[in-house]
Amino acid sequence: MGTYLNPGNSGFEEIRGSYYVDKSGLIRLINHTIGTKQKLTCISRPRRFGKSFAAQMLCAYYDKTCNSSQLFADLDIARDAQYLKHLNHYDVIYLDMTNILGETDKGSLTSFIRRKITEELLAAYPDLKVDESFSTTLIHAAELAGNKFITIIDEWDAPIREIPEFQKQYLEFLRTLFKGSSTTSRIFAAVYMTGILPIKKDGSQSAISDFKEFTILDPGKYTEFTGFTEEEVRRLCDMYHMSFHEARTWYDGYSFDQIHSMYNPYSVMNAMQSGKFKSYWKKSAAAEALLTYIDMDEDGLQNDIIKLVSGESIIVDTEGFENDFETFKSKDDVLTLLIHLGYLTYREEEPGTGSAQIPNNEIRAEFSKILRRGKHTSLIRLIHESDKLFSRTLAKDADAVARAIAAIHDSDCAPQFYNNEQALRAVVKYAYITCVDQYLKIEELPSGHGYADIVYIPKKQSFLPAMVIELKWNKTAEGAIAQIKNRNYPAILEHICDDLLLVAVNYNAKTKFHTCIIEELKL
């Protein structure tokens, strides 16, 4: 058992030591690629989406120096017809690129990998003939061992992200090993790479073109292994006696064609084990990078970020992204990176173009915190005006609220033209943008005898009142407040909170004035 050759099953054994959501079906898909033209697989996912867990599982399954039958006996893969054929049958080369970067001088990365793998091959096979060519040495090793290698590379893109000046050298190393030639076929039974970014582009094509890629933009047949499904989260909530409704509010929102609800495994498991629903995303290093990208303000990027935080979706062209952290030719490139980092969820509408939005309450709260630290003048002004608006709403100062909404409408960030009630709603969502730190916002909430336009529900352990906001266009604020009462919109909130503010807003297109009425209601 080694570090880079045949690392054993201790990592997966530790994972199985606590409650494990069965994702072993992934093995079945990799087994189908063994010994085929599709044996090179690259899967990219955001941080905290279980990539390393999957890598540890694959090591435990394929490594021939250990017996993992007990670890898999009760899992889905054990029922597969090919299960025993591949179980603990291969020499495994395992590279955790993040750890390797910490072990060596960045400039000697590829020589370090060659040296360490060769050393461990010699320890396992003393009769191995070592050649100047690393590929030839691997061919000799495969022949001596009597089996081709399963290679697993975790965080494959860490050198691309952390040492971009050496990415050419690193990509050439990978290209030499995995160029799809007869040499590659003589060495590898299958290769599984996983990381945050898709394979770096070389011109308009992937630099390692023979890999079959499954990205967060289009995970294809690997979709169910991207994160936790809704049914898996339901079972976790039952087991840990946690509210599924709250789990969905906090962590749902990633959506794909095959599966419409996907959850971040890291956040869900932290919530289950701690017994608290909150944002665990901030513990990811990616959160600190978010402000840098927002402050770029490429082509008005910050205005798009504000739209996203207010609950809108935006169109993103993902085709131009060059799969690194440095090359940004437009705001679409920055937004595409945010999709790969997991800050946005994406739904393709036509090849290369789709709509993106913030997936859930957890990520929206992180965006809101980051916005307060931004440098752009119009952004700071919006946050300041929104803070004032919120305090005036709590004070039930209706005239001041109407003036604040008008000021935000006239800002550089909000939509500049009203033409219907939906445009008014967009401005009001901008106006209350800072509430996402303390409230859950729901639009068109079914309640009483209709649908409330916008409802803000205070988060757990908050002493703030809930808010029901009704909007009117060329009518009256009095009519809006009457509609809230007559249709009993507060009904759904009776068992959620004790205090409620009824906020009615009307815009008169002739006078260009907003009017507002605010009333307090005890539930």
ChimeraX attribute file (.defattr): number of C-alpha atoms within 10 A of each C-alpha:
attribute: neighborCount
match mode: 1-to-1
recipient: residues
	/A:1	15
	/A:2	16
	/A:3	14
	/A:4	21
	/A:5	24
	/A:6	25
	/A:7	22
	/A:8	25
	/A:9	23
	/A:10	15
	/A:11	16
	/A:12	21
	/A:13	17
	/A:14	10
	/A:15	15
	/A:16	15
	/A:17	9
	/A:18	8
	/A:19	10
	/A:20	11
	/A:21	17
	/A:22	16
	/A:23	19
	/A:24	18
	/A:25	17
	/A:26	18
	/A:27	19
	/A:28	17
	/A:29	12
	/A:30	17
	/A:31	19
	/A:32	13
	/A:33	16
	/A:34	18
	/A:35	15
	/A:36	12
	/A:37	13
	/A:38	16
	/A:39	23
	/A:40	27
	/A:41	18
	/A:42	22
	/A:43	24
	/A:44	27
	/A:45	25
	/A:46	22
	/A:47	20
	/A:48	20
	/A:49	21
	/A:50	18
	/A:51	22
	/A:52	19
	/A:53	16
	/A:54	20
	/A:55	23
	/A:56	22
	/A:57	24
	/A:58	25
	/A:59	29
	/A:60	28
	/A:61	28
	/A:62	26
	/A:63	27
	/A:64	20
	/A:65	19
	/A:66	19
	/A:67	16
	/A:68	22
	/A:69	15
	/A:70	9
	/A:71	18
	/A:72	20
	/A:73	11
	/A:74	11
	/A:75	16
	/A:76	16
	/A:77	19
	/A:78	18
	/A:79	13
	/A:80	12
	/A:81	9
	/A:82	13
	/A:83	17
	/A:84	14
	/A:85	9
	/A:86	16
	/A:87	21
	/A:88	22
	/A:89	19
	/A:90	23
	/A:91	26
	/A:92	29
	/A:93	23
	/A:94	25
	/A:95	22
	/A:96	18
	/A:97	19
	/A:98	15
	/A:99	12
	/A:100	17
	/A:101	18
	/A:102	9
	/A:103	11
	/A:104	14
	/A:105	10
	/A:106	16
	/A:107	14
	/A:108	13
	/A:109	19
	/A:110	17
	/A:111	12
	/A:112	17
	/A:113	17
	/A:114	15
	/A:115	12
	/A:116	14
	/A:117	20
	/A:118	21
	/A:119	16
	/A:120	18
	/A:121	24
	/A:122	15
	/A:123	14
	/A:124	16
	/A:125	13
	/A:126	10
	/A:127	12
	/A:128	19
	/A:129	14
	/A:130	17
	/A:131	13
	/A:132	7
	/A:133	10
	/A:134	18
	/A:135	18
	/A:136	16
	/A:137	19
	/A:138	26
	/A:139	23
	/A:140	19
	/A:141	25
	/A:142	19
	/A:143	14
	/A:144	14
	/A:145	16
	/A:146	11
	/A:147	16
	/A:148	25
	/A:149	25
	/A:150	24
	/A:151	26
	/A:152	25
	/A:153	19
	/A:154	25
	/A:155	23
	/A:156	25
	/A:157	26
	/A:158	20
	/A:159	20
	/A:160	21
	/A:161	16
	/A:162	15
	/A:163	14
	/A:164	15
	/A:165	13
	/A:166	16
	/A:167	17
	/A:168	14
	/A:169	15
	/A:170	19
	/A:171	20
	/A:172	15
	/A:173	17
	/A:174	15
	/A:175	15
	/A:176	15
	/A:177	19
	/A:178	21
	/A:179	18
	/A:180	18
	/A:181	11
	/A:182	8
	/A:183	16
	/A:184	19
	/A:185	19
	/A:186	19
	/A:187	24
	/A:188	25
	/A:189	21
	/A:190	25
	/A:191	22
	/A:192	21
	/A:193	22
	/A:194	26
	/A:195	23
	/A:196	27
	/A:197	26
	/A:198	24
	/A:199	27
	/A:200	21
	/A:201	16
	/A:202	14
	/A:203	8
	/A:204	11
	/A:205	11
	/A:206	16
	/A:207	18
	/A:208	21
	/A:209	17
	/A:210	18
	/A:211	22
	/A:212	15
	/A:213	20
	/A:214	19
	/A:215	23
	/A:216	25
	/A:217	20
	/A:218	16
	/A:219	19
	/A:220	15
	/A:221	12
	/A:222	16
	/A:223	19
	/A:224	17
	/A:225	19
	/A:226	25
	/A:227	24
	/A:228	24
	/A:229	20
	/A:230	18
	/A:231	11
	/A:232	14
	/A:233	23
	/A:234	17
	/A:235	14
	/A:236	21
	/A:237	20
	/A:238	11
	/A:239	11
	/A:240	14
	/A:241	11
	/A:242	19
	/A:243	16
	/A:244	16
	/A:245	10
	/A:246	15
	/A:247	24
	/A:248	19
	/A:249	15
	/A:250	24
	/A:251	25
	/A:252	23
	/A:253	22
	/A:254	25
	/A:255	16
	/A:256	20
	/A:257	12
	/A:258	11
	/A:259	12
	/A:260	12
	/A:261	18
	/A:262	25
	/A:263	25
	/A:264	22
	/A:265	19
	/A:266	16
	/A:267	20
	/A:268	26
	/A:269	20
	/A:270	15
	/A:271	21
	/A:272	19
	/A:273	10
	/A:274	11
	/A:275	13
	/A:276	13
	/A:277	21
	/A:278	20
	/A:279	19
	/A:280	17
	/A:281	20
	/A:282	13
	/A:283	10
	/A:284	11
	/A:285	10
	/A:286	16
	/A:287	17
	/A:288	12
	/A:289	13
	/A:290	19
	/A:291	18
	/A:292	12
	/A:293	19
	/A:294	25
	/A:295	15
	/A:296	17
	/A:297	18
	/A:298	16
	/A:299	12
	/A:300	13
	/A:301	19
	/A:302	22
	/A:303	18
	/A:304	20
	/A:305	24
	/A:306	22
	/A:307	23
	/A:308	20
	/A:309	25
	/A:310	25
	/A:311	21
	/A:312	16
	/A:313	19
	/A:314	16
	/A:315	17
	/A:316	22
	/A:317	20
	/A:318	21
	/A:319	13
	/A:320	16
	/A:321	22
	/A:322	24
	/A:323	23
	/A:324	20
	/A:325	17
	/A:326	12
	/A:327	12
	/A:328	20
	/A:329	13
	/A:330	16
	/A:331	21
	/A:332	21
	/A:333	24
	/A:334	25
	/A:335	26
	/A:336	26
	/A:337	25
	/A:338	21
	/A:339	22
	/A:340	24
	/A:341	22
	/A:342	24
	/A:343	27
	/A:344	23
	/A:345	23
	/A:346	29
	/A:347	18
	/A:348	18
	/A:349	10
	/A:350	9
	/A:351	9
	/A:352	12
	/A:353	16
	/A:354	17
	/A:355	17
	/A:356	23
	/A:357	25
	/A:358	28
	/A:359	23
	/A:360	20
	/A:361	24
	/A:362	23
	/A:363	23
	/A:364	24
	/A:365	25
	/A:366	20
	/A:367	23
	/A:368	20
	/A:369	15
	/A:370	16
	/A:371	24
	/A:372	15
	/A:373	12
	/A:374	18
	/A:375	14
	/A:376	14
	/A:377	9
	/A:378	15
	/A:379	21
	/A:380	15
	/A:381	15
	/A:382	26
	/A:383	22
	/A:384	13
	/A:385	21
	/A:386	24
	/A:387	17
	/A:388	17
	/A:389	26
	/A:390	18
	/A:391	12
	/A:392	17
	/A:393	23
	/A:394	16
	/A:395	12
	/A:396	19
	/A:397	16
	/A:398	21
	/A:399	15
	/A:400	17
	/A:401	27
	/A:402	22
	/A:403	16
	/A:404	21
	/A:405	25
	/A:406	19
	/A:407	16
	/A:408	24
	/A:409	22
	/A:410	14
	/A:411	16
	/A:412	14
	/A:413	21
	/A:414	21
	/A:415	17
	/A:416	13
	/A:417	11
	/A:418	17
	/A:419	10
	/A:420	13
	/A:421	15
	/A:422	14
	/A:423	16
	/A:424	23
	/A:425	21
	/A:426	18
	/A:427	25
	/A:428	23
	/A:429	24
	/A:430	27
	/A:431	27
	/A:432	23
	/A:433	24
	/A:434	26
	/A:435	21
	/A:436	23
	/A:437	17
	/A:438	17
	/A:439	21
	/A:440	19
	/A:441	20
	/A:442	15
	/A:443	15
	/A:444	11
	/A:445	16
	/A:446	14
	/A:447	16
	/A:448	16
	/A:449	13
	/A:450	15
	/A:451	17
	/A:452	23
	/A:453	19
	/A:454	20
	/A:455	24
	/A:456	21
	/A:457	23
	/A:458	21
	/A:459	17
	/A:460	16
	/A:461	7
	/A:462	12
	/A:463	12
	/A:464	18
	/A:465	19
	/A:466	25
	/A:467	25
	/A:468	24
	/A:469	23
	/A:470	24
	/A:471	24
	/A:472	24
	/A:473	21
	/A:474	15
	/A:475	14
	/A:476	20
	/A:477	23
	/A:478	15
	/A:479	15
	/A:480	23
	/A:481	23
	/A:482	14
	/A:483	17
	/A:484	24
	/A:485	13
	/A:486	12
	/A:487	15
	/A:488	16
	/A:489	24
	/A:490	21
	/A:491	14
	/A:492	13
	/A:493	18
	/A:494	12
	/A:495	8
	/A:496	12
	/A:497	18
	/A:498	14
	/A:499	16
	/A:500	21
	/A:501	21
	/A:502	23
	/A:503	25
	/A:504	26
	/A:505	28
	/A:506	24
	/A:507	24
	/A:508	14
	/A:509	14
	/A:510	7
	/A:511	8
	/A:512	10
	/A:513	12
	/A:514	23
	/A:515	21
	/A:516	24
	/A:517	21
	/A:518	23
	/A:519	14
	/A:520	15
	/A:521	14
	/A:522	10
	/A:523	13
